[in-house]
Amino acid sequence: MRLLQSGKRDQLEQTLKIAILGGTGKEGSGLGLRWAAAGHEVIIGSRVAERAVQTAAALTEALPEWIEVTGSDNLTAAQQADVAVLSVPYAAQAATLSAVKEALIGKLLISVVVPLQPPQVSRVWLPPAGSAAQEAQALLGEATRVVAAFQNVSAEHLEDFEHDIDCDVLVCGDKLADRAIAVQLAADAGMRGVHAGPLQNAAVAEGLTAVLISINVRYKIKNAGIRITGLPES
């Protein structure tokens, strides 16, 4: 893990308390590290609180001394958060969300989940609801807003602050204001977020992950990503 040399706290217009449910994996912890470095308050959540505490301590060591990442069980993290990020394997999605459903009422959940079916993870498979994000919305109900984002971001360089993440972030959600939060969080993590339409479109973003895995295998790389062309520079 490459150490961060300086914080970015002054660059933020709004700081958030972000709970990363299932945040002990490479994707969740990498995003958490970048958000903490940008000035957000990050809580790593896990089914096992001890694992979350250990991961949070490791992330804290990589950050300036005035920044601390904390860890707890998923439920406690969700209760404390302004925004929750779901970063678990698809097989664990239903159980994780069922355990934190009440804590997410009135909040925004950003789903990073991709419905892959091992061992054929380079083949697109989508659940009956259309996408993992749509399943999450159906399980949580209208009291929680769900946005899909970060499915196509390789975790390979998230912990390296000297490496630009060469990937756009497709953000799908039914409310513009909710998508805007995810777009801003993408920017805070050093990426460009792109409004990609309603939650129904998450099926495309999730399916692209299997395509990128196939590209990684074919070309013997680890960080294939996507870029949306034709957008204005701003």
VODO-115741 format. One record per residue: residue number from 1; residue in three letters; x, z, y of N, C-alpha, C in turn. Coordinates in nm, 2 decimals, always signed. Atoms other than C-alpha are relative to their C-alpha. Example, Ala and Ser with C-alpha at 12.3 -4.5 7.8 and 13.67 -1.06 7.14 Angstrom:
BEGIN
- n res neast nup nnorth caeast caup canorth ceast cup cnorth
- 1 ALA +0.09 +0.00 -0.12 +1.23 +0.78 -0.45 +0.09 +0.00 +0.12;
- 2 SER -0.09 +0.00 -0.11 +1.37 +0.71 -0.11 -0.08 +0.08 +0.11;
//
This chain:
BEGIN
- n res neast nup nnorth caeast caup canorth ceast cup cnorth
- 1 MET +0.08 +0.00 -0.12 +0.00 +0.00 +0.00 +0.09 +0.00 +0.12;
- 2 ARG -0.08 +0.01 -0.12 +0.15 -0.11 +0.33 -0.06 +0.10 +0.11;
- 3 LEU +0.05 -0.10 -0.09 +0.13 +0.16 +0.60 -0.04 -0.07 +0.13;
- 4 LEU +0.05 +0.04 -0.13 -0.06 +0.11 +0.92 +0.09 +0.06 +0.11;
- 5 GLN -0.09 -0.05 -0.11 +0.16 +0.15 +1.23 -0.07 +0.06 +0.12;
- 6 SER +0.07 -0.05 -0.12 -0.10 +0.20 +1.50 -0.15 -0.01 -0.03;
- 7 GLY +0.14 +0.00 +0.01 -0.47 +0.27 +1.52 -0.07 -0.10 +0.09;
- 8 LYS +0.07 +0.09 -0.08 -0.74 +0.05 +1.67 -0.13 +0.06 +0.06;
- 9 ARG +0.12 -0.08 -0.04 -0.99 +0.32 +1.78 -0.05 -0.06 +0.13;
- 10 ASP +0.05 +0.04 -0.13 -1.01 +0.19 +2.14 -0.06 -0.14 +0.00;
- 11 GLN +0.06 +0.14 +0.01 -1.12 -0.16 +2.03 -0.15 +0.00 -0.03;
- 12 LEU +0.14 -0.01 +0.05 -1.46 -0.04 +1.90 -0.10 +0.03 +0.11;
- 13 GLU +0.11 -0.03 -0.09 -1.78 -0.05 +2.10 -0.09 +0.11 -0.06;
- 14 GLN +0.08 -0.10 +0.07 -1.95 +0.17 +1.84 +0.06 +0.04 -0.13;
- 15 THR -0.05 -0.05 +0.12 -1.82 +0.39 +1.57 -0.11 +0.05 -0.09;
- 16 LEU +0.10 -0.04 +0.10 -2.01 +0.45 +1.25 +0.06 +0.09 -0.10;
- 17 LYS -0.04 -0.07 +0.12 -2.00 +0.69 +0.97 -0.05 -0.08 -0.12;
- 18 ILE +0.02 +0.10 +0.10 -1.97 +0.46 +0.67 +0.02 +0.07 -0.14;
- 19 ALA -0.02 -0.05 +0.13 -2.03 +0.58 +0.31 +0.02 -0.12 -0.09;
- 20 ILE -0.02 +0.11 +0.09 -1.88 +0.35 +0.05 -0.03 +0.05 -0.14;
- 21 LEU +0.05 -0.05 +0.13 -2.07 +0.41 -0.27 +0.08 -0.08 -0.11;
- 22 GLY -0.08 +0.07 +0.09 -1.84 +0.33 -0.56 +0.13 -0.04 +0.06;
- 23 GLY -0.11 +0.05 -0.08 -1.55 +0.32 -0.32 +0.14 +0.03 -0.05;
- 24 THR -0.13 -0.02 +0.06 -1.27 +0.41 -0.56 +0.06 -0.13 -0.05;
- 25 GLY -0.06 +0.12 +0.05 -1.22 +0.05 -0.67 +0.08 -0.07 +0.11;
- 26 LYS -0.09 +0.07 -0.10 -0.99 -0.20 -0.49 -0.08 -0.05 +0.12;
- 27 GLU +0.08 +0.06 -0.11 -1.26 -0.37 -0.29 -0.05 +0.10 +0.09;
- 28 GLY +0.05 -0.11 -0.08 -1.43 -0.06 -0.17 +0.10 +0.08 +0.08;
- 29 SER -0.10 -0.08 -0.07 -1.12 +0.13 -0.09 +0.08 -0.08 +0.10;
- 30 GLY -0.06 +0.09 -0.10 -0.96 -0.17 +0.08 -0.08 -0.01 +0.12;
- 31 LEU +0.08 +0.01 -0.12 -1.25 -0.22 +0.31 -0.01 +0.14 +0.07;
- 32 GLY +0.01 -0.13 -0.06 -1.27 +0.16 +0.37 +0.13 +0.02 +0.08;
- 33 LEU -0.13 -0.02 -0.07 -0.90 +0.16 +0.47 +0.00 -0.07 +0.13;
- 34 ARG +0.00 +0.08 -0.12 -0.95 -0.12 +0.72 -0.10 +0.06 +0.11;
- 35 TRP +0.10 -0.06 -0.09 -1.26 +0.04 +0.87 +0.05 +0.13 +0.06;
- 36 ALA -0.06 -0.13 -0.05 -1.09 +0.38 +0.90 +0.10 -0.03 +0.11;
- 37 ALA -0.10 +0.04 -0.10 -0.80 +0.21 +1.08 -0.06 -0.05 +0.13;
- 38 ALA +0.07 +0.05 -0.12 -1.05 +0.05 +1.32 -0.07 +0.11 +0.08;
- 39 GLY +0.06 -0.11 -0.07 -1.19 +0.39 +1.41 -0.13 +0.05 -0.05;
- 40 HIS +0.12 -0.05 +0.06 -1.49 +0.43 +1.19 +0.03 +0.12 -0.09;
- 41 GLU -0.01 -0.11 +0.09 -1.55 +0.75 +0.99 -0.04 -0.04 -0.14;
- 42 VAL +0.02 +0.05 +0.13 -1.52 +0.66 +0.63 -0.01 +0.11 -0.11;
- 43 ILE +0.01 -0.10 +0.11 -1.65 +0.86 +0.33 +0.00 -0.08 -0.13;
- 44 ILE -0.01 +0.06 +0.13 -1.55 +0.74 -0.02 -0.09 +0.07 -0.09;
- 45 GLY +0.09 -0.06 +0.10 -1.83 +0.80 -0.27 +0.04 -0.05 -0.14;
- 46 SER -0.03 +0.04 +0.14 -1.80 +0.80 -0.65 -0.10 +0.08 -0.08;
- 47 ARG +0.08 -0.08 +0.10 -2.01 +0.91 -0.95 +0.07 +0.13 -0.03;
- 48 VAL -0.08 -0.13 +0.02 -1.73 +1.17 -1.00 +0.07 +0.03 +0.13;
- 49 ALA -0.05 -0.04 -0.13 -1.65 +1.35 -0.68 +0.15 +0.01 +0.00;
- 50 GLU -0.15 -0.02 +0.00 -1.29 +1.43 -0.78 +0.07 -0.13 +0.02;
- 51 ARG -0.06 +0.13 -0.02 -1.21 +1.06 -0.81 -0.01 -0.05 +0.15;
- 52 ALA +0.02 +0.04 -0.14 -1.35 +1.00 -0.46 +0.10 +0.08 +0.09;
- 53 VAL -0.09 -0.08 -0.08 -1.14 +1.29 -0.32 +0.14 -0.05 -0.01;
- 54 GLN -0.13 +0.05 +0.03 -0.83 +1.15 -0.48 +0.03 -0.13 +0.07;
- 55 THR -0.01 +0.13 -0.06 -0.89 +0.80 -0.35 +0.01 +0.02 +0.16;
- 56 ALA +0.00 -0.02 -0.14 -0.97 +0.93 +0.00 +0.14 +0.06 +0.05;
- 57 ALA -0.13 -0.05 -0.04 -0.64 +1.13 +0.01 +0.10 -0.10 +0.00;
- 58 ALA -0.10 +0.10 +0.00 -0.44 +0.83 -0.09 -0.02 -0.10 +0.12;
- 59 LEU +0.02 +0.09 -0.12 -0.60 +0.62 +0.19 +0.04 +0.08 +0.13;
- 60 THR -0.04 -0.08 -0.11 -0.55 +0.90 +0.44 +0.16 +0.00 +0.02;
- 61 GLU -0.15 +0.00 -0.01 -0.17 +0.90 +0.36 +0.05 -0.13 +0.06;
- 62 ALA -0.04 +0.13 -0.05 -0.16 +0.53 +0.46 -0.04 -0.02 +0.15;
- 63 LEU +0.05 +0.01 -0.13 -0.32 +0.59 +0.80 +0.07 +0.09 +0.10;
- 64 PRO -0.06 -0.09 -0.10 -0.20 +0.75 +1.13 -0.05 +0.14 -0.02;
- 65 GLU +0.03 -0.13 +0.03 -0.21 +1.12 +1.12 -0.13 +0.05 +0.06;
- 66 TRP +0.13 -0.05 -0.06 -0.52 +1.15 +1.34 -0.12 -0.06 -0.07;
- 67 ILE +0.11 +0.05 +0.08 -0.73 +0.96 +1.09 -0.01 +0.06 -0.14;
- 68 GLU +0.02 -0.06 +0.13 -0.88 +1.12 +0.78 -0.12 -0.07 -0.07;
- 69 VAL +0.11 +0.05 +0.09 -1.08 +0.96 +0.50 -0.04 +0.11 -0.09;
- 70 THR +0.05 -0.11 +0.09 -1.30 +1.20 +0.31 -0.06 -0.06 -0.13;
- 71 GLY +0.06 +0.04 +0.12 -1.44 +1.18 -0.04 -0.10 +0.10 -0.06;
- 72 SER +0.10 -0.08 +0.05 -1.75 +1.31 -0.22 -0.07 -0.07 -0.11;
- 73 ASP +0.09 +0.07 +0.09 -2.01 +1.23 -0.48 -0.08 -0.10 +0.08;
- 74 ASN +0.07 +0.11 -0.07 -2.22 +0.92 -0.40 -0.12 +0.06 +0.08;
- 75 LEU +0.12 -0.05 -0.07 -2.53 +1.13 -0.31 +0.04 +0.07 +0.13;
- 76 THR -0.04 -0.07 -0.12 -2.35 +1.35 -0.06 +0.05 -0.10 +0.10;
- 77 ALA -0.05 +0.10 -0.09 -2.18 +1.05 +0.09 -0.11 -0.08 +0.07;
- 78 ALA +0.12 +0.08 -0.05 -2.51 +0.86 +0.13 -0.08 +0.09 +0.10;
- 79 GLN +0.07 -0.09 -0.09 -2.67 +1.17 +0.29 +0.07 +0.01 +0.14;
- 80 GLN -0.08 -0.03 -0.12 -2.39 +1.20 +0.55 +0.01 -0.13 +0.09;
- 81 ALA -0.04 +0.12 -0.06 -2.37 +0.83 +0.64 -0.10 -0.06 +0.10;
- 82 ASP +0.08 +0.08 -0.09 -2.51 +0.61 +0.92 -0.03 -0.13 -0.08;
- 83 VAL +0.01 +0.12 +0.08 -2.45 +0.30 +0.70 +0.07 +0.02 -0.13;
- 84 ALA -0.06 -0.01 +0.13 -2.39 +0.28 +0.33 +0.04 -0.14 -0.05;
- 85 VAL -0.05 +0.13 +0.05 -2.19 +0.01 +0.15 +0.01 +0.02 -0.15;
- 86 LEU +0.01 -0.01 +0.14 -2.26 -0.05 -0.22 +0.11 -0.09 -0.06;
- 87 SER -0.11 +0.08 +0.05 -1.94 -0.15 -0.40 +0.03 +0.05 -0.15;
- 88 VAL -0.01 -0.03 +0.14 -2.00 -0.10 -0.77 -0.02 -0.12 -0.09;
- 89 PRO +0.03 +0.11 +0.09 -2.01 -0.33 -1.07 -0.15 -0.01 -0.02;
- 90 TYR +0.14 +0.02 +0.01 -2.34 -0.49 -1.12 -0.07 +0.09 -0.10;
- 91 ALA +0.06 -0.08 +0.11 -2.41 -0.30 -1.44 -0.03 +0.14 +0.05;
- 92 ALA +0.02 -0.14 -0.05 -2.39 +0.03 -1.24 -0.09 +0.00 +0.12;
- 93 GLN +0.08 +0.01 -0.12 -2.61 -0.09 -0.95 -0.13 +0.08 +0.00;
- 94 ALA +0.13 -0.06 +0.01 -2.95 +0.03 -1.06 +0.01 +0.16 -0.01;
- 95 ALA -0.02 -0.15 +0.02 -2.83 +0.38 -1.17 +0.05 +0.06 +0.13;
- 96 THR -0.05 -0.06 -0.12 -2.63 +0.43 -0.85 -0.10 +0.01 +0.11;
- 97 LEU +0.10 +0.00 -0.10 -2.91 +0.33 -0.62 -0.11 +0.10 -0.03;
- 98 SER +0.11 -0.10 +0.04 -3.17 +0.54 -0.81 +0.04 +0.14 +0.04;
- 99 ALA -0.05 -0.13 -0.03 -2.95 +0.84 -0.76 +0.01 +0.03 +0.15;
- 100 VAL -0.02 -0.02 -0.14 -2.92 +0.79 -0.38 -0.12 -0.05 +0.08;
- 101 LYS +0.11 +0.07 -0.07 -3.25 +0.63 -0.30 -0.06 +0.08 +0.12;
- 102 GLU +0.06 -0.08 -0.10 -3.40 +0.91 -0.10 +0.10 +0.02 +0.12;
- 103 ALA -0.09 -0.02 -0.11 -3.08 +0.96 +0.10 +0.02 -0.13 +0.09;
- 104 LEU -0.01 +0.13 -0.07 -3.09 +0.59 +0.21 -0.12 -0.04 +0.08;
- 105 ILE +0.12 +0.03 -0.07 -3.43 +0.60 +0.36 +0.03 +0.00 +0.15;
- 106 GLY -0.02 +0.02 -0.14 -3.42 +0.47 +0.72 +0.14 -0.06 +0.03;
- 107 LYS -0.14 +0.05 -0.03 -3.06 +0.34 +0.68 +0.02 -0.14 -0.05;
- 108 LEU -0.04 +0.14 +0.04 -2.88 +0.01 +0.63 +0.09 +0.01 -0.12;
- 109 LEU -0.09 +0.00 +0.12 -2.72 -0.06 +0.29 +0.06 -0.14 +0.00;
- 110 ILE -0.07 +0.13 +0.01 -2.46 -0.34 +0.28 +0.04 -0.01 -0.15;
- 111 SER -0.03 +0.02 +0.14 -2.44 -0.47 -0.07 +0.12 -0.10 -0.02;
- 112 VAL -0.11 +0.08 +0.03 -2.10 -0.60 -0.19 +0.00 -0.05 -0.15;
- 113 VAL +0.01 +0.02 +0.14 -2.22 -0.63 -0.55 -0.02 -0.15 -0.04;
- 114 VAL +0.01 +0.13 +0.06 -2.18 -0.95 -0.75 -0.05 +0.01 -0.15;
- 115 PRO +0.05 -0.01 +0.13 -2.38 -1.00 -1.07 +0.08 -0.09 -0.10;
- 116 LEU -0.08 +0.07 +0.10 -2.10 -1.11 -1.30 -0.03 +0.05 -0.14;
- 117 GLN +0.03 -0.04 +0.14 -2.14 -1.10 -1.68 +0.13 -0.02 -0.08;
- 118 PRO -0.12 +0.01 +0.09 -1.81 -1.03 -1.86 -0.03 -0.04 -0.14;
- 119 PRO -0.14 +0.05 -0.05 -1.62 -1.19 -2.02 -0.01 -0.13 +0.08;
- 120 GLN +0.01 +0.13 -0.06 -1.75 -1.51 -1.86 -0.02 +0.01 +0.15;
- 121 VAL +0.01 -0.03 -0.14 -1.69 -1.40 -1.50 +0.02 -0.12 +0.09;
- 122 SER -0.02 +0.12 -0.08 -1.60 -1.75 -1.38 -0.12 -0.09 -0.01;
- 123 ARG +0.12 +0.07 +0.01 -1.95 -1.87 -1.46 -0.11 +0.06 +0.08;
- 124 VAL +0.11 -0.05 -0.09 -2.24 -1.83 -1.21 -0.11 +0.05 -0.09;
- 125 TRP +0.12 -0.05 +0.07 -2.51 -1.60 -1.34 -0.08 +0.08 +0.11;
- 126 LEU +0.08 -0.07 -0.10 -2.79 -1.47 -1.12 -0.12 +0.07 -0.07;
- 127 PRO +0.11 -0.08 +0.06 -3.05 -1.20 -1.21 -0.14 -0.06 +0.03;
- 128 PRO +0.13 +0.05 -0.02 -3.42 -1.27 -1.24 -0.05 +0.01 +0.15;
- 129 ALA +0.04 -0.02 -0.14 -3.48 -1.14 -0.88 +0.06 -0.10 +0.09;
- 130 GLY -0.07 +0.10 -0.08 -3.25 -1.41 -0.75 +0.14 +0.04 +0.04;
- 131 SER -0.13 -0.05 -0.04 -2.96 -1.19 -0.65 +0.01 +0.15 -0.02;
- 132 ALA -0.01 -0.15 +0.01 -2.82 -0.84 -0.69 -0.05 +0.07 +0.13;
- 133 ALA +0.05 -0.06 -0.13 -2.90 -0.78 -0.32 -0.15 +0.01 +0.00;
- 134 GLN +0.14 +0.00 +0.00 -3.26 -0.87 -0.37 -0.05 +0.10 -0.10;
- 135 GLU +0.04 -0.11 +0.09 -3.28 -0.64 -0.67 +0.02 +0.14 +0.07;
- 136 ALA -0.03 -0.13 -0.07 -3.13 -0.36 -0.46 -0.12 +0.02 +0.10;
- 137 GLN +0.11 -0.02 -0.09 -3.40 -0.42 -0.19 -0.13 +0.04 -0.07;
- 138 ALA +0.12 -0.03 +0.08 -3.68 -0.42 -0.45 +0.01 +0.15 -0.05;
- 139 LEU -0.01 -0.14 +0.06 -3.55 -0.09 -0.60 -0.01 +0.10 +0.11;
- 140 LEU +0.00 -0.09 -0.11 -3.50 +0.08 -0.26 -0.13 +0.00 +0.08;
- 141 GLY +0.12 +0.01 -0.08 -3.82 -0.04 -0.10 +0.02 -0.03 +0.15;
- 142 GLU +0.00 +0.04 -0.14 -3.90 -0.13 +0.26 +0.06 +0.11 +0.09;
- 143 ALA -0.06 -0.11 -0.09 -3.77 +0.21 +0.39 +0.15 -0.01 +0.02;
- 144 THR -0.15 +0.03 -0.01 -3.41 +0.09 +0.34 +0.02 -0.15 +0.03;
- 145 ARG -0.03 +0.14 -0.03 -3.28 -0.23 +0.49 +0.13 -0.04 -0.08;
- 146 VAL -0.11 +0.04 +0.08 -3.04 -0.43 +0.27 +0.06 -0.13 +0.05;
- 147 VAL -0.07 +0.12 -0.04 -2.78 -0.68 +0.38 +0.11 -0.03 -0.11;
- 148 ALA -0.11 +0.04 +0.09 -2.54 -0.88 +0.15 +0.11 -0.05 +0.08;
- 149 ALA -0.12 +0.05 -0.07 -2.19 -0.93 +0.27 +0.13 +0.03 -0.09;
- 150 PHE -0.13 -0.03 +0.05 -1.82 -0.93 +0.16 +0.02 -0.04 -0.15;
- 151 GLN -0.01 +0.04 +0.14 -1.89 -1.09 -0.19 +0.12 -0.09 -0.02;
- 152 ASN -0.10 +0.10 +0.02 -1.63 -1.36 -0.14 +0.14 +0.04 +0.05;
- 153 VAL -0.13 -0.04 -0.05 -1.34 -1.15 -0.01 +0.08 +0.06 -0.11;
- 154 SER -0.09 -0.05 +0.10 -1.05 -1.10 -0.24 +0.06 +0.14 +0.05;
- 155 ALA -0.05 -0.13 -0.03 -0.93 -0.74 -0.26 +0.16 +0.00 +0.01;
- 156 GLU -0.14 +0.01 +0.02 -0.57 -0.86 -0.30 +0.08 +0.05 +0.12;
- 157 HIS -0.08 -0.04 -0.12 -0.46 -0.81 +0.06 -0.07 +0.09 +0.10;
- 158 LEU +0.07 -0.09 -0.09 -0.71 -0.57 +0.20 +0.08 +0.12 +0.05;
- 159 GLU -0.08 -0.12 -0.03 -0.46 -0.28 +0.19 +0.13 -0.04 +0.08;
- 160 ASP -0.12 +0.04 -0.07 -0.19 -0.49 +0.36 -0.03 -0.04 +0.14;
- 161 PHE +0.04 +0.02 -0.14 -0.24 -0.47 +0.74 +0.08 -0.12 +0.06;
- 162 GLU -0.08 +0.10 -0.05 +0.03 -0.73 +0.80 -0.05 -0.14 -0.05;
- 163 HIS +0.05 +0.12 +0.06 -0.17 -0.99 +0.60 -0.14 -0.03 +0.05;
- 164 ASP +0.13 +0.04 -0.05 -0.45 -1.18 +0.76 -0.09 -0.04 -0.12;
- 165 ILE +0.09 +0.03 +0.11 -0.75 -1.21 +0.53 -0.06 -0.14 +0.03;
- 166 ASP +0.03 +0.14 -0.03 -0.80 -1.59 +0.51 -0.14 -0.03 -0.07;
- 167 CYS +0.14 +0.02 +0.06 -1.18 -1.58 +0.43 -0.10 +0.04 +0.10;
- 168 ASP +0.11 -0.04 -0.07 -1.50 -1.58 +0.62 -0.10 +0.08 -0.08;
- 169 VAL +0.09 -0.09 +0.07 -1.77 -1.33 +0.53 -0.15 -0.05 +0.03;
- 170 LEU +0.14 +0.04 -0.01 -2.12 -1.47 +0.47 -0.09 +0.13 +0.00;
- 171 VAL +0.08 -0.12 -0.01 -2.38 -1.21 +0.58 -0.15 -0.05 -0.01;
- 172 CYS +0.14 +0.04 +0.02 -2.74 -1.25 +0.45 -0.09 +0.13 +0.01;
- 173 GLY +0.09 -0.12 -0.02 -3.02 -1.02 +0.56 -0.12 -0.05 +0.08;
- 174 ASP +0.13 +0.04 -0.06 -3.38 -1.04 +0.68 -0.01 +0.03 +0.15;
- 175 LYS +0.01 -0.04 -0.14 -3.32 -0.88 +1.02 +0.13 -0.03 +0.07;
- 176 LEU -0.12 +0.04 -0.07 -3.08 -1.02 +1.28 +0.09 +0.12 +0.04;
- 177 ALA -0.08 -0.12 -0.05 -2.98 -0.67 +1.41 +0.08 +0.06 -0.12;
- 178 ASP -0.08 -0.05 +0.11 -2.88 -0.56 +1.06 +0.11 -0.09 -0.04;
- 179 ARG -0.11 +0.09 +0.02 -2.68 -0.87 +1.00 +0.11 +0.02 +0.10;
- 180 ALA -0.10 -0.02 -0.10 -2.51 -0.81 +1.33 +0.10 +0.11 -0.02;
- 181 ILE -0.09 -0.11 +0.04 -2.38 -0.48 +1.21 +0.10 -0.04 -0.10;
- 182 ALA -0.10 +0.04 +0.11 -2.22 -0.63 +0.90 +0.10 -0.10 +0.06;
- 183 VAL -0.09 +0.10 -0.07 -2.08 -0.92 +1.12 +0.11 +0.08 +0.08;
- 184 GLN -0.09 -0.08 -0.08 -1.92 -0.65 +1.35 +0.10 +0.07 -0.10;
- 185 LEU -0.09 -0.07 +0.09 -1.78 -0.46 +1.05 +0.10 -0.10 -0.06;
- 186 ALA -0.09 +0.10 +0.05 -1.63 -0.78 +0.92 +0.11 -0.02 +0.10;
- 187 ALA -0.10 +0.01 -0.11 -1.45 -0.82 +1.26 +0.09 +0.12 +0.00;
- 188 ASP -0.08 -0.12 +0.00 -1.34 -0.46 +1.25 +0.10 +0.00 -0.12;
- 189 ALA -0.09 +0.00 +0.11 -1.18 -0.53 +0.91 +0.09 -0.12 +0.00;
- 190 GLY -0.09 +0.11 -0.01 -1.00 -0.84 +1.04 -0.05 -0.13 -0.05;
- 191 MET +0.06 +0.13 +0.05 -1.24 -1.11 +0.92 -0.10 -0.05 +0.09;
- 192 ARG +0.11 +0.06 -0.08 -1.50 -1.34 +1.07 -0.13 +0.01 -0.08;
- 193 GLY +0.13 +0.00 +0.06 -1.86 -1.26 +0.98 -0.08 -0.11 +0.05;
- 194 VAL +0.08 +0.12 -0.03 -2.10 -1.55 +0.97 -0.15 +0.03 -0.04;
- 195 HIS +0.14 -0.02 +0.04 -2.48 -1.51 +0.99 -0.04 -0.12 -0.09;
- 196 ALA +0.03 +0.10 +0.11 -2.60 -1.69 +0.67 -0.14 +0.01 -0.04;
- 197 GLY +0.14 +0.00 +0.03 -2.97 -1.64 +0.69 -0.06 +0.12 -0.08;
- 198 PRO +0.07 -0.11 +0.06 -3.22 -1.42 +0.50 +0.06 +0.05 -0.13;
- 199 LEU -0.06 -0.06 +0.12 -3.15 -1.20 +0.21 -0.01 -0.09 -0.12;
- 200 GLN +0.02 +0.10 +0.11 -3.28 -1.47 -0.03 +0.13 -0.09 -0.01;
- 201 ASN -0.12 +0.09 +0.00 -2.96 -1.67 +0.06 +0.12 +0.07 -0.07;
- 202 ALA -0.11 -0.08 +0.07 -2.75 -1.39 -0.10 +0.03 -0.06 -0.14;
- 203 ALA -0.03 +0.06 +0.13 -2.78 -1.58 -0.43 +0.11 -0.09 +0.01;
- 204 VAL -0.11 +0.09 -0.02 -2.55 -1.84 -0.29 +0.14 +0.07 +0.02;
- 205 ALA -0.12 -0.08 -0.03 -2.29 -1.59 -0.16 +0.05 +0.06 -0.13;
- 206 GLU -0.04 -0.07 +0.13 -2.29 -1.40 -0.49 +0.05 -0.10 -0.10;
- 207 GLY -0.04 +0.10 +0.10 -2.27 -1.71 -0.70 +0.14 -0.06 +0.03;
- 208 LEU -0.13 +0.05 -0.04 -1.97 -1.83 -0.50 +0.12 +0.08 -0.05;
- 209 THR -0.11 -0.08 +0.05 -1.77 -1.54 -0.63 +0.05 -0.05 -0.13;
- 210 ALA -0.04 +0.05 +0.13 -1.77 -1.68 -0.98 +0.08 -0.13 +0.02;
- 211 VAL -0.07 +0.13 -0.03 -1.66 -2.02 -0.84 +0.14 +0.03 +0.05;
- 212 LEU -0.14 -0.04 -0.05 -1.37 -1.85 -0.66 +0.09 +0.05 -0.11;
- 213 ILE -0.07 -0.05 +0.11 -1.27 -1.67 -0.97 +0.05 -0.12 -0.08;
- 214 SER -0.04 +0.11 +0.07 -1.26 -2.00 -1.15 +0.12 -0.08 +0.07;
- 215 ILE -0.11 +0.06 -0.08 -1.04 -2.15 -0.87 +0.12 +0.08 -0.01;
- 216 ASN -0.12 -0.09 +0.01 -0.81 -1.85 -0.89 +0.07 -0.03 -0.13;
- 217 VAL -0.06 +0.02 +0.13 -0.76 -1.91 -1.26 +0.06 -0.13 -0.01;
- 218 ARG -0.05 +0.14 +0.01 -0.71 -2.28 -1.24 +0.13 -0.02 +0.08;
- 219 TYR -0.11 +0.02 -0.08 -0.46 -2.26 -0.96 +0.10 +0.11 +0.00;
- 220 LYS -0.09 -0.11 +0.02 -0.29 -1.94 -1.07 +0.02 +0.08 +0.13;
- 221 ILE +0.00 -0.08 -0.12 -0.37 -1.75 -0.74 -0.09 +0.12 -0.02;
- 222 LYS +0.09 -0.12 +0.00 -0.55 -1.43 -0.66 -0.09 +0.02 +0.12;
- 223 ASN +0.07 -0.03 -0.13 -0.70 -1.47 -0.32 -0.08 -0.12 +0.06;
- 224 ALA +0.08 +0.12 -0.05 -0.92 -1.79 -0.30 -0.11 +0.06 +0.09;
- 225 GLY +0.11 -0.04 -0.08 -1.17 -1.76 -0.02 -0.07 -0.12 +0.06;
- 226 ILE +0.08 +0.11 -0.06 -1.41 -1.96 +0.19 +0.02 +0.00 +0.15;
- 227 ARG +0.00 +0.01 -0.15 -1.41 -2.09 +0.55 -0.12 -0.09 +0.04;
- 228 ILE +0.11 +0.08 -0.05 -1.71 -2.22 +0.74 +0.06 -0.08 +0.12;
- 229 THR -0.06 +0.09 -0.11 -1.60 -2.52 +0.96 -0.11 -0.03 +0.10;
- 230 GLY +0.09 +0.05 -0.10 -1.75 -2.64 +1.28 -0.06 +0.11 +0.10;
- 231 LEU +0.05 -0.10 -0.09 -1.82 -2.30 +1.44 +0.08 +0.01 +0.13;
- 232 PRO -0.08 -0.02 -0.12 -1.73 -2.23 +1.80 +0.10 +0.11 -0.01;
- 233 GLU -0.11 -0.10 +0.01 -1.41 -2.03 +1.85 -0.05 +0.14 +0.02;
- 234 SER +0.05 -0.13 -0.04 -1.60 -1.74 +2.00 -0.08 +0.07 -0.11;
//
